[in-house]
Amino acid sequence: MALTISNRHHLKAVGAQTKLCDIAFDSSYPTGGESLTPANLGLKQILQVHVSPKSGYLFEYDYDNEKLKAFTPTAAQAAVTTDKITITASGAANITDGQSCTVDSTFRSAVDAAAADEVANATNLSGVTGVKVMVIGY
């Protein structure tokens, strides 16, 4: 499938141009990204691409392959359920149902920060529209 590029604005500077546009994704994102070539934007060469996050997604331009890639902001975490949590505290009485305790500030969450993951092949991103893009090129 392909990106839809609209709301184009062209700014000229000495030796380079800045293209501002809105991008809408389609219903089947391909692994590795959607094609976004200089020709799509009326350029011969892309020097720099800036893409704003939108609808919870992050974006990255792959300069080598001329593709716009979409990412989810965190790695997926496996779902965990539990009936019982055991807390052991030095010098404290047992904690039973209905009681509370304070966990000290060194407590660590089970979800660690990680690099964003590219969205899966064939993901429907058709609701991701109006993505603001600025491209500098010749």
C-alpha positions in Angstrom: 0.0 0.0 0.0 1.1 3.6 0.1 1.2 6.8 2.1 -1.2 9.7 1.2 0.6 13.0 1.2 -1.5 16.2 1.5 -1.4 19.8 2.7 1.9 20.4 1.0 3.9 23.6 1.7 7.1 24.5 0.0 9.8 26.8 1.5 12.9 27.6 -0.5 16.3 28.5 0.9 19.6 29.0 -0.8 20.5 25.6 -2.3 17.8 23.6 -0.4 14.0 23.3 0.0 11.9 22.6 3.0 8.7 20.6 2.3 5.9 20.5 4.9 3.1 18.0 4.5 0.6 15.8 6.3 0.8 12.1 5.8 -1.9 9.5 6.3 -1.1 5.8 6.5 -3.2 3.1 4.9 -4.8 -0.2 6.1 -1.7 -2.5 5.6 1.6 -1.3 7.0 4.5 -3.3 5.4 7.4 -4.5 7.5 10.3 -2.1 6.9 8.1 0.9 6.3 6.1 2.8 3.7 8.0 4.2 0.6 8.7 7.9 0.9 11.0 8.9 -1.9 12.4 12.3 -2.9 10.2 12.1 -6.1 7.1 11.8 -3.8 7.9 15.2 -2.6 9.2 16.9 -5.7 12.8 16.6 -4.7 15.9 14.9 -6.1 17.5 14.2 -2.7 16.3 14.1 0.9 18.7 15.5 3.4 16.7 15.4 6.6 13.2 14.3 7.7 11.4 15.3 10.9 8.2 13.5 11.8 5.9 14.4 14.7 4.5 11.5 16.8 0.8 10.9 16.2 -1.9 8.7 17.7 0.5 7.0 20.1 3.0 6.1 17.3 6.6 7.2 16.7 8.1 7.5 13.3 11.6 7.2 11.8 12.8 7.8 8.3 15.1 5.1 6.8 17.4 7.1 4.6 19.1 4.0 3.0 15.8 2.5 1.9 13.8 5.7 1.5 11.0 4.4 3.8 8.9 5.9 6.7 8.8 3.4 9.5 6.1 3.4 12.3 6.9 2.3 15.9 5.0 1.6 19.1 6.6 3.6 21.9 7.4 0.6 24.2 8.2 -3.0 23.7 5.2 -5.3 24.3 5.1 -6.8 27.8 3.7 -10.3 28.6 0.5 -10.2 30.6 0.9 -11.4 34.1 -1.9 -12.2 36.5 -1.6 -13.3 40.1 -3.9 -14.2 43.0 -1.3 -13.6 45.7 1.5 -11.3 46.4 3.9 -12.1 49.2 5.8 -9.2 50.8 8.5 -10.0 53.3 9.6 -7.1 55.5 12.3 -7.3 58.2 10.8 -6.8 61.7 7.2 -6.5 60.5 4.2 -8.6 61.2 2.6 -10.7 58.4 0.4 -8.7 56.1 -3.0 -10.2 55.5 -6.0 -9.5 53.3 -7.3 -6.0 53.8 -4.2 -4.6 55.3 -1.7 -2.3 53.5 2.0 -1.7 53.5 4.4 0.9 52.2 6.9 -0.2 49.6 10.1 1.8 49.9 11.4 4.0 47.2 13.8 1.3 45.8 10.9 -0.7 44.5 11.4 -1.5 40.8 8.5 -1.9 38.3 8.3 -5.1 36.3 8.2 -3.1 33.1 11.6 -2.0 31.9 12.2 0.8 29.4 13.1 -0.5 25.9 13.6 0.7 22.4 10.4 1.1 20.5 9.2 -1.8 18.3 8.3 -1.4 14.7 4.6 -2.1 14.2 3.7 -5.6 12.9 3.4 -6.3 9.2 -0.1 -5.6 7.7 -1.1 -3.5 10.8 -4.1 -1.3 9.9 -2.8 2.3 10.4 -5.6 3.9 8.3 -6.7 5.9 11.4 -3.3 7.5 11.6 -3.8 10.6 9.6 -2.5 14.2 9.7 1.0 13.1 10.6 3.1 16.3 10.4 6.3 15.9 8.3 9.1 18.3 7.5 11.6 17.3 4.8 14.7 19.2 3.8 16.2 18.4 0.5 17.2 19.4 -3.0 
